[in-house]
Amino acid sequence: MQSIKWKEQELFRFIGLTMFYFIILVLLFLIHGFHDMDAGAFIYTEF
């Protein structure tokens, strides 16, 4: 019974780390996308 509980804790820790890195990747992608959009708007206003 104790080993099952330990495996649950390991599983939750693994899921938490996976979600953490996934959220960081999504945030970096959004920031990069917004930066590209700003550059595109700047080019459009420039010409």
Backbone atoms as SQL, in Angstrom:
CREATE TABLE atoms (id INTEGER PRIMARY KEY, chain TEXT, resi INTEGER, resn TEXT, atom TEXT, x REAL, y REAL, z REAL);
INSERT INTO atoms VALUES
  (1, 'A', 1, 'MET', 'N', 0.833, -1.198, 0.000),
  (2, 'A', 1, 'MET', 'CA', 0.000, 0.000, 0.000),
  (3, 'A', 1, 'MET', 'C', 0.873, 1.256, 0.000),
  (4, 'A', 2, 'GLN', 'N', 1.961, 1.201, 0.768),
  (5, 'A', 2, 'GLN', 'CA', 2.835, 2.377, 0.839),
  (6, 'A', 2, 'GLN', 'C', 3.496, 2.654, -0.516),
  (7, 'A', 3, 'SER', 'N', 3.873, 1.594, -1.243),
  (8, 'A', 3, 'SER', 'CA', 4.542, 1.794, -2.531),
  (9, 'A', 3, 'SER', 'C', 3.575, 2.413, -3.546),
  (10, 'A', 4, 'ILE', 'N', 2.297, 2.036, -3.481),
  (11, 'A', 4, 'ILE', 'CA', 1.316, 2.613, -4.404),
  (12, 'A', 4, 'ILE', 'C', 1.196, 4.116, -4.153),
  (13, 'A', 5, 'LYS', 'N', 1.155, 4.506, -2.885),
  (14, 'A', 5, 'LYS', 'CA', 1.057, 5.934, -2.567),
  (15, 'A', 5, 'LYS', 'C', 2.303, 6.673, -3.054),
  (16, 'A', 6, 'TRP', 'N', 3.475, 6.052, -2.905),
  (17, 'A', 6, 'TRP', 'CA', 4.708, 6.691, -3.369),
  (18, 'A', 6, 'TRP', 'C', 4.683, 6.866, -4.884),
  (19, 'A', 7, 'LYS', 'N', 4.181, 5.835, -5.589),
  (20, 'A', 7, 'LYS', 'CA', 4.099, 5.946, -7.047),
  (21, 'A', 7, 'LYS', 'C', 3.117, 7.043, -7.449),
  (22, 'A', 8, 'GLU', 'N', 2.042, 7.221, -6.701),
  (23, 'A', 8, 'GLU', 'CA', 1.112, 8.310, -7.003),
  (24, 'A', 8, 'GLU', 'C', 1.805, 9.658, -6.851),
  (25, 'A', 9, 'GLN', 'N', 2.600, 9.817, -5.797),
  (26, 'A', 9, 'GLN', 'CA', 3.319, 11.080, -5.606),
  (27, 'A', 9, 'GLN', 'C', 4.289, 11.328, -6.755),
  (28, 'A', 10, 'GLU', 'N', 5.004, 10.286, -7.178),
  (29, 'A', 10, 'GLU', 'CA', 5.932, 10.444, -8.302),
  (30, 'A', 10, 'GLU', 'C', 5.179, 10.819, -9.574),
  (31, 'A', 11, 'LEU', 'N', 4.010, 10.197, -9.790),
  (32, 'A', 11, 'LEU', 'CA', 3.218, 10.492, -10.984),
  (33, 'A', 11, 'LEU', 'C', 2.748, 11.937, -10.963),
  (34, 'A', 12, 'PHE', 'N', 2.255, 12.393, -9.814),
  (35, 'A', 12, 'PHE', 'CA', 1.785, 13.778, -9.720),
  (36, 'A', 12, 'PHE', 'C', 2.942, 14.753, -9.922),
  (37, 'A', 13, 'ARG', 'N', 4.117, 14.435, -9.384),
  (38, 'A', 13, 'ARG', 'CA', 5.278, 15.309, -9.568),
  (39, 'A', 13, 'ARG', 'C', 5.655, 15.372, -11.047),
  (40, 'A', 14, 'PHE', 'N', 5.616, 14.214, -11.732),
  (41, 'A', 14, 'PHE', 'CA', 5.938, 14.179, -13.162),
  (42, 'A', 14, 'PHE', 'C', 4.934, 15.001, -13.959),
  (43, 'A', 15, 'ILE', 'N', 3.631, 14.855, -13.640),
  (44, 'A', 15, 'ILE', 'CA', 2.595, 15.622, -14.338),
  (45, 'A', 15, 'ILE', 'C', 2.781, 17.116, -14.071),
  (46, 'A', 16, 'GLY', 'N', 3.101, 17.472, -12.842),
  (47, 'A', 16, 'GLY', 'CA', 3.297, 18.882, -12.506),
  (48, 'A', 16, 'GLY', 'C', 4.459, 19.486, -13.281),
  (49, 'A', 17, 'LEU', 'N', 5.585, 18.767, -13.351),
  (50, 'A', 17, 'LEU', 'CA', 6.730, 19.282, -14.099),
  (51, 'A', 17, 'LEU', 'C', 6.400, 19.393, -15.579),
  (52, 'A', 18, 'THR', 'N', 5.689, 18.396, -16.121),
  (53, 'A', 18, 'THR', 'CA', 5.327, 18.442, -17.535),
  (54, 'A', 18, 'THR', 'C', 4.447, 19.651, -17.827),
  (55, 'A', 19, 'MET', 'N', 3.428, 19.880, -16.979),
  (56, 'A', 19, 'MET', 'CA', 2.555, 21.038, -17.174),
  (57, 'A', 19, 'MET', 'C', 3.349, 22.335, -17.045),
  (58, 'A', 20, 'PHE', 'N', 4.282, 22.388, -16.084),
  (59, 'A', 20, 'PHE', 'CA', 5.093, 23.589, -15.861),
  (60, 'A', 20, 'PHE', 'C', 5.893, 23.938, -17.116),
  (61, 'A', 21, 'TYR', 'N', 6.605, 22.936, -17.674),
  (62, 'A', 21, 'TYR', 'CA', 7.397, 23.198, -18.875),
  (63, 'A', 21, 'TYR', 'C', 6.499, 23.506, -20.068),
  (64, 'A', 22, 'PHE', 'N', 5.329, 22.857, -20.162),
  (65, 'A', 22, 'PHE', 'CA', 4.407, 23.117, -21.264),
  (66, 'A', 22, 'PHE', 'C', 3.918, 24.557, -21.215),
  (67, 'A', 23, 'ILE', 'N', 3.578, 25.050, -20.004),
  (68, 'A', 23, 'ILE', 'CA', 3.107, 26.431, -19.857),
  (69, 'A', 23, 'ILE', 'C', 4.224, 27.401, -20.234),
  (70, 'A', 24, 'ILE', 'N', 5.467, 27.108, -19.837),
  (71, 'A', 24, 'ILE', 'CA', 6.587, 27.990, -20.191),
  (72, 'A', 24, 'ILE', 'C', 6.753, 28.027, -21.708),
  (73, 'A', 25, 'LEU', 'N', 6.667, 26.864, -22.369),
  (74, 'A', 25, 'LEU', 'CA', 6.794, 26.836, -23.825),
  (75, 'A', 25, 'LEU', 'C', 5.688, 27.645, -24.480),
  (76, 'A', 26, 'VAL', 'N', 4.443, 27.512, -23.993),
  (77, 'A', 26, 'VAL', 'CA', 3.324, 28.266, -24.563),
  (78, 'A', 26, 'VAL', 'C', 3.545, 29.763, -24.371),
  (79, 'A', 27, 'LEU', 'N', 3.998, 30.165, -23.182),
  (80, 'A', 27, 'LEU', 'CA', 4.239, 31.590, -22.924),
  (81, 'A', 27, 'LEU', 'C', 5.332, 32.122, -23.844),
  (82, 'A', 28, 'LEU', 'N', 6.428, 31.377, -24.010),
  (83, 'A', 28, 'LEU', 'CA', 7.488, 31.818, -24.912),
  (84, 'A', 28, 'LEU', 'C', 6.958, 31.929, -26.338),
  (85, 'A', 29, 'PHE', 'N', 6.143, 30.967, -26.765),
  (86, 'A', 29, 'PHE', 'CA', 5.577, 31.006, -28.116),
  (87, 'A', 29, 'PHE', 'C', 4.685, 32.234, -28.290),
  (88, 'A', 30, 'LEU', 'N', 3.849, 32.534, -27.272),
  (89, 'A', 30, 'LEU', 'CA', 2.961, 33.696, -27.364),
  (90, 'A', 30, 'LEU', 'C', 3.767, 34.992, -27.397),
  (91, 'A', 31, 'ILE', 'N', 4.776, 35.103, -26.536),
  (92, 'A', 31, 'ILE', 'CA', 5.597, 36.322, -26.518),
  (93, 'A', 31, 'ILE', 'C', 6.293, 36.495, -27.863),
  (94, 'A', 32, 'HIS', 'N', 6.844, 35.412, -28.406),
  (95, 'A', 32, 'HIS', 'CA', 7.526, 35.488, -29.695),
  (96, 'A', 32, 'HIS', 'C', 6.536, 35.869, -30.796),
  (97, 'A', 33, 'GLY', 'N', 5.314, 35.291, -30.730),
  (98, 'A', 33, 'GLY', 'CA', 4.295, 35.622, -31.727),
  (99, 'A', 33, 'GLY', 'C', 3.891, 37.086, -31.647),
  (100, 'A', 34, 'PHE', 'N', 3.674, 37.601, -30.434),
  (101, 'A', 34, 'PHE', 'CA', 3.308, 39.013, -30.288),
  (102, 'A', 34, 'PHE', 'C', 4.447, 39.905, -30.766),
  (103, 'A', 35, 'HIS', 'N', 5.677, 39.509, -30.510),
  (104, 'A', 35, 'HIS', 'CA', 6.814, 40.308, -30.966),
  (105, 'A', 35, 'HIS', 'C', 6.833, 40.362, -32.498),
  (106, 'A', 36, 'ASP', 'N', 6.582, 39.223, -33.149),
  (107, 'A', 36, 'ASP', 'CA', 6.535, 39.213, -34.611),
  (108, 'A', 36, 'ASP', 'C', 5.388, 40.081, -35.112),
  (109, 'A', 37, 'MET', 'N', 4.237, 40.044, -34.430),
  (110, 'A', 37, 'MET', 'CA', 3.107, 40.871, -34.834),
  (111, 'A', 37, 'MET', 'C', 3.469, 42.347, -34.711),
  (112, 'A', 38, 'ASP', 'N', 4.140, 42.729, -33.638),
  (113, 'A', 38, 'ASP', 'CA', 4.542, 44.125, -33.466),
  (114, 'A', 38, 'ASP', 'C', 5.499, 44.535, -34.581),
  (115, 'A', 39, 'ALA', 'N', 6.434, 43.662, -34.930),
  (116, 'A', 39, 'ALA', 'CA', 7.375, 43.981, -36.003),
  (117, 'A', 39, 'ALA', 'C', 6.615, 44.144, -37.321),
  (118, 'A', 40, 'GLY', 'N', 5.618, 43.270, -37.571),
  (119, 'A', 40, 'GLY', 'CA', 4.834, 43.389, -38.799),
  (120, 'A', 40, 'GLY', 'C', 4.069, 44.701, -38.837),
  (121, 'A', 41, 'ALA', 'N', 3.452, 45.096, -37.715),
  (122, 'A', 41, 'ALA', 'CA', 2.718, 46.357, -37.663),
  (123, 'A', 41, 'ALA', 'C', 3.680, 47.524, -37.873),
  (124, 'A', 42, 'PHE', 'N', 4.867, 47.431, -37.306),
  (125, 'A', 42, 'PHE', 'CA', 5.857, 48.505, -37.475),
  (126, 'A', 42, 'PHE', 'C', 6.251, 48.637, -38.949),
  (127, 'A', 43, 'ILE', 'N', 6.433, 47.509, -39.626),
  (128, 'A', 43, 'ILE', 'CA', 6.800, 47.552, -41.049),
  (129, 'A', 43, 'ILE', 'C', 5.644, 48.161, -41.850),
  (130, 'A', 44, 'TYR', 'N', 4.402, 47.787, -41.506),
  (131, 'A', 44, 'TYR', 'CA', 3.256, 48.320, -42.250),
  (132, 'A', 44, 'TYR', 'C', 3.135, 49.831, -42.052),
  (133, 'A', 45, 'THR', 'N', 3.331, 50.320, -40.832),
  (134, 'A', 45, 'THR', 'CA', 3.221, 51.761, -40.591),
  (135, 'A', 45, 'THR', 'C', 4.411, 52.492, -41.209),
  (136, 'A', 46, 'GLU', 'N', 5.539, 51.805, -41.347),
  (137, 'A', 46, 'GLU', 'CA', 6.726, 52.452, -41.906),
  (138, 'A', 46, 'GLU', 'C', 6.512, 52.789, -43.384),
  (139, 'A', 47, 'PHE', 'N', 5.821, 51.894, -44.121),
  (140, 'A', 47, 'PHE', 'CA', 5.650, 52.128, -45.568),
  (141, 'A', 47, 'PHE', 'C', 4.290, 52.718, -45.834);
